[in-house]
Amino acid sequence: MDISELTVDIAILGIAMFMALMLPKTWMRRTVIAMWGCLIAVCFAYYQKAAWLDSVPSALVDCATFGLAALGGYVAVNPPSQDDKKLKYIYMFSFITLAIFGIGANVWQRGIESGRRVQSEHNETTARNDFSKNLKAVKESTEQAVADIRNFLTHPPKGYTPEQVLQIAKTLLDNHAPAARLERPSNIITPVPKPVIPKPLISSVPTIFTDGEVKGKNFGAQAGMLQLHVRVKPSAQRGDYASDGRIGPDNLQGNLRGVNYIDLPIDIIQRWSDTAITLKFPSDYWQNAIRNIESRAQSRGVIPPQQSDLEVGYQILSDSGDARTGFFYAH
């Protein structure tokens, strides 16, 4: 039982107790008679196999709970007189009947839920088996047709020219295609293959302070995003610029990656093809880059790296800004 069902039962008990305290004895008897009438109607519908019976068990449980609470509360507040044996028997019989119907309805409800679960599992198993059979039938039909066409091409009848053999094979293929579509089960969804985009690969880049071409393959026909990174070359990585140094070899512009990885503007990228990217830097581009590196080093209180100790690398980015190649450095 979940919280919602518990709340409903508590509300039913509260309403029943309130009615038990407020209704006079005549109304109590009429209530018991009305409940009996409802129970008889449900029994009749059960034997008639009515479609709405699946919702009856939960209603019966609530009615039985309501009746027991109302009847019990009323009898506790207004017990029958010692001489009224008939009313005592009515109350006792009603108590027993409501309890039996409440328990029976609960068992009935559990049986309905169990039957639905079993039916659902059966339907799922049947659908899976039918799918497997249909898929197997389509596969066997296709394989047989391909085998027949291959055998015809390998051993054509005597007297047929190659052009005639090819024309007949084409006709067989065209005739088989509609049949294959008709035999294909409607519940089979043909997956649409995703286009395989080859990963770009950089093979060479221009050295620092120079224009040139980033060469490789699979760059794409349309211009994309290209990043530049200046670092201390491995042979000069020592002291503050060692991998474990205070600055590090990669953080010449600052400690944030976005500062050191520079997106090249479109005016520097002169041409973009699938195998080469032509770069042409403004005349003062590298001078300004070195000036920024030296200024940053002085603000950190370290000696700027020598220009001969620097190298440049390039990487291609996707439209979302993710690295597709990784940096390739000019050694």
C-alpha positions in Angstrom: 0.0 0.0 0.0 1.4 3.4 -1.0 0.9 6.8 0.7 -2.1 7.8 -1.5 -4.0 4.6 -0.7 -3.3 5.0 3.0 -4.6 8.6 2.9 -7.8 7.4 1.2 -8.4 4.7 3.8 -7.8 7.1 6.6 -10.3 9.6 5.1 -12.9 6.8 4.7 -12.4 5.8 8.3 -12.9 9.4 9.4 -16.0 9.9 7.4 -17.5 6.6 8.6 -16.9 7.4 12.3 -18.5 10.9 11.8 -21.6 9.3 10.2 -21.7 6.7 12.9 -21.9 9.4 15.6 -24.4 11.6 13.7 -26.9 9.2 12.0 -29.9 7.9 14.0 -30.6 4.2 14.4 -33.1 4.2 11.5 -30.5 5.6 9.1 -28.0 3.1 10.3 -30.2 0.2 9.4 -30.9 1.8 6.0 -27.1 2.1 5.5 -26.6 -1.5 6.2 -29.4 -2.5 3.8 -27.9 -0.3 1.1 -24.5 -2.0 1.5 -26.1 -5.3 1.2 -27.8 -4.2 -2.0 -24.4 -3.1 -3.4 -22.8 -6.4 -2.5 -25.6 -8.4 -4.2 -25.3 -6.2 -7.4 -21.5 -6.8 -7.5 -22.0 -10.6 -7.1 -24.6 -10.6 -10.0 -22.2 -8.6 -12.2 -19.4 -11.0 -11.4 -21.3 -13.9 -12.8 -22.3 -11.9 -15.8 -18.6 -11.2 -16.5 -19.1 -7.4 -16.8 -16.2 -5.4 -18.2 -16.1 -2.9 -15.4 -15.5 -5.6 -12.7 -11.7 -4.9 -12.7 -12.3 -1.7 -10.8 -14.7 -3.3 -8.3 -12.2 -4.9 -5.9 -10.6 -1.6 -4.8 -14.1 -0.1 -4.4 -15.2 -3.2 -2.3 -12.2 -2.8 0.0 -13.0 0.8 0.5 -16.7 0.1 1.1 -15.9 -2.7 3.5 -13.5 -0.5 5.4 -16.2 2.3 5.5 -18.9 -0.1 6.6 -16.9 -1.7 9.4 -15.8 1.7 10.7 -19.3 3.2 10.5 -21.0 0.2 12.0 -18.4 -0.3 14.7 -18.5 3.4 15.7 -22.3 3.5 15.8 -22.6 0.3 17.9 -19.9 1.6 20.3 -21.8 4.9 20.8 -25.4 3.5 20.5 -25.3 -0.2 21.6 -28.6 -2.1 21.0 -30.8 -2.7 24.0 -30.6 -6.1 25.8 -34.1 -7.1 24.5 -33.4 -6.2 20.8 -31.8 -9.5 19.9 -32.8 -9.1 16.2 -30.7 -6.0 15.8 -27.8 -7.6 17.6 -27.8 -10.4 15.1 -28.0 -8.0 12.2 -25.0 -6.1 13.5 -23.0 -9.2 14.1 -23.8 -10.7 10.8 -23.0 -7.4 9.1 -19.6 -7.2 10.8 -18.7 -10.8 9.7 -20.0 -10.2 6.1 -18.1 -6.9 5.7 -14.9 -8.5 7.0 -15.3 -11.4 4.6 -16.0 -9.2 1.6 -13.1 -6.8 2.5 -10.6 -9.7 2.7 -12.1 -11.4 -0.4 -12.0 -8.2 -2.4 -8.3 -7.6 -1.4 -7.4 -11.2 -2.6 -9.5 -10.6 -5.8 -7.6 -7.4 -6.5 -4.2 -9.1 -6.1 -5.4 -11.8 -8.5 -6.3 -9.3 -11.1 -3.0 -7.5 -10.8 -1.1 -10.8 -11.0 -3.1 -11.8 -14.1 -2.3 -8.5 -15.8 1.4 -8.9 -15.1 1.4 -12.5 -16.5 -0.5 -11.4 -19.6 1.9 -8.5 -20.2 4.9 -10.8 -19.9 3.2 -13.3 -22.3 2.5 -10.6 -24.8 6.1 -9.3 -24.6 7.4 -12.9 -25.1 5.1 -13.5 -28.1 6.1 -10.2 -29.7 9.7 -11.0 -29.3 9.3 -14.5 -30.8 7.3 -13.1 -33.7 10.0 -10.5 -34.3 12.7 -13.1 -34.4 10.7 -15.3 -36.8 10.0 -12.4 -39.2 13.6 -11.3 -39.1 14.8 -14.8 -39.9 12.3 -15.2 -42.8 13.4 -11.9 -44.3 17.1 -12.9 -44.0 16.5 -16.4 -45.5 14.5 -14.9 -48.4 17.2 -12.3 -49.2 20.0 -14.9 -49.0 18.2 -17.3 -51.3 17.6 -14.5 -53.9 21.2 -13.4 -53.8 22.4 -17.0 -54.2 20.1 -17.5 -57.2 21.3 -14.4 -58.9 25.0 -15.2 -58.2 24.5 -18.7 -59.6 22.9 -17.2 -62.7 25.8 -14.9 -63.2 28.4 -17.6 -62.6 26.7 -20.2 -64.9 24.6 -18.3 -67.5 22.6 -20.4 -70.0 24.3 -21.1 -73.3 23.8 -18.6 -76.1 23.3 -15.5 -73.9 25.5 -12.5 -74.5 27.1 -10.7 -71.5 24.7 -7.8 -72.0 21.7 -10.1 -71.9 23.0 -11.8 -68.7 23.4 -8.5 -67.0 20.0 -7.3 -68.1 18.3 -10.5 -66.8 20.2 -10.1 -63.5 19.1 -6.5 -63.2 15.5 -7.6 -63.8 15.8 -10.3 -61.1 17.1 -7.8 -58.6 14.3 -5.3 -59.4 11.7 -8.0 -59.0 13.1 -9.2 -55.7 13.3 -5.7 -54.2 9.5 -5.2 -53.9 9.1 -8.8 -52.6 11.7 -8.2 -49.9 9.9 -5.0 -48.9 6.5 -6.9 -48.7 8.0 -9.7 -46.6 9.6 -7.3 -44.2 7.7 -7.2 -40.9 6.0 -3.9 -40.2 7.4 -3.9 -36.6 11.0 -3.9 -37.8 12.5 -0.4 -37.8 15.4 -0.1 -40.2 18.2 1.8 -38.4 19.6 4.7 -40.3 23.4 4.5 -40.3 25.1 7.6 -39.1 27.6 9.0 -41.5 31.2 8.2 -40.4 33.2 11.4 -40.3 36.9 10.6 -40.5 39.0 12.1 -37.8 41.3 14.9 -39.0 45.1 14.2 -38.8 47.8 16.8 -38.8 51.2 15.8 -40.3 53.1 19.1 -40.3 52.8 22.7 -39.3 54.8 25.9 -40.0 57.5 26.8 -37.4 57.1 29.7 -35.1 57.4 33.3 -36.5 56.6 32.0 -40.0 53.7 31.7 -42.3 52.9 28.4 -44.1 50.6 25.5 -44.2 49.1 23.1 -41.7 49.2 19.9 -43.7 47.4 16.6 -43.1 44.1 15.0 -44.1 40.4 14.9 -43.4 40.3 18.6 -42.5 37.0 19.0 -44.3 36.0 21.1 -47.3 34.6 24.0 -45.2 36.7 26.2 -43.0 36.6 25.3 -39.3 38.2 26.4 -36.1 42.0 26.4 -35.6 43.9 27.1 -32.4 47.5 28.2 -31.8 49.6 27.5 -28.7 53.1 28.8 -27.9 55.1 26.8 -25.4 58.7 26.1 -24.2 60.1 23.3 -26.3 60.9 20.0 -24.5 64.7 20.5 -24.8 64.5 23.9 -22.9 62.0 22.9 -20.2 64.0 23.5 -17.0 63.8 25.7 -13.9 60.6 27.7 -13.7 59.5 26.4 -17.1 60.0 22.7 -16.3 56.9 20.4 -16.2 57.0 20.7 -12.3 58.3 24.3 -12.3 56.5 27.3 -10.9 55.3 28.5 -14.4 55.4 25.3 -16.4 56.2 25.0 -20.1 52.6 25.5 -21.4 51.4 28.5 -19.3 53.4 31.3 -20.8 50.3 33.6 -21.1 48.7 32.8 -17.8 47.5 29.9 -15.7 44.2 29.5 -17.6 44.0 27.3 -20.6 41.8 29.7 -22.5 44.5 32.4 -22.3 47.2 30.1 -23.7 45.1 28.5 -26.5 44.4 31.2 -29.0 41.7 31.0 -31.6 43.0 32.2 -35.0 40.8 34.8 -36.7 39.5 34.1 -40.2 41.7 36.8 -41.7 44.8 34.7 -40.8 43.4 31.5 -42.3 43.8 32.3 -46.0 42.7 29.0 -47.4 41.1 25.8 -46.0 41.0 22.5 -47.9 40.7 18.9 -46.9 44.5 18.4 -46.8 46.0 21.9 -46.1 45.3 25.1 -44.2 47.2 28.2 -45.4 48.1 30.7 -42.7 49.4 34.3 -43.2 50.0 36.3 -40.0 50.1 40.1 -39.8 53.6 41.6 -39.8 53.5 42.5 -36.1 51.7 39.4 -34.9 54.7 37.5 -33.5 56.3 40.6 -32.1 53.2 41.3 -30.1 53.0 37.7 -29.0 56.6 37.7 -27.7 56.0 41.1 -26.0 53.0 39.6 -24.2 54.9 36.6 -23.0 57.8 38.7 -21.7 55.4 41.1 -20.0 53.6 38.2 -18.3 56.9 36.7 -17.1 58.1 40.0 -15.6 54.8 40.4 -13.7 55.4 36.9 -12.3 58.9 37.8 -11.3 60.6 35.2 -13.6 63.1 35.6 -16.5 61.3 35.4 -19.8 62.1 32.4 -22.0 64.5 32.8 -24.9 62.8 33.1 -28.3 64.9 30.2 -29.5 63.4 28.1 -26.7 59.8 28.5 -28.0 57.8 26.5 -30.4 54.3 26.7 -31.8 51.6 24.1 -32.1 48.2 24.0 -33.9 45.0 22.0 -33.3 41.6 21.7 -35.1 38.4 22.2 -33.1 34.9 21.0 -33.8 32.0 23.4 -34.2 31.2 22.9 -30.5 34.8 23.8 -29.5 36.0 20.3 -28.7 39.5 19.3 -29.8 39.5 17.0 -32.7 43.2 16.5 -33.3 45.2 17.7 -30.3 48.1 20.0 -30.7 50.8 19.2 -33.3 54.0 21.2 -32.6 56.7 22.3 -35.1 60.0 20.9 -33.9 
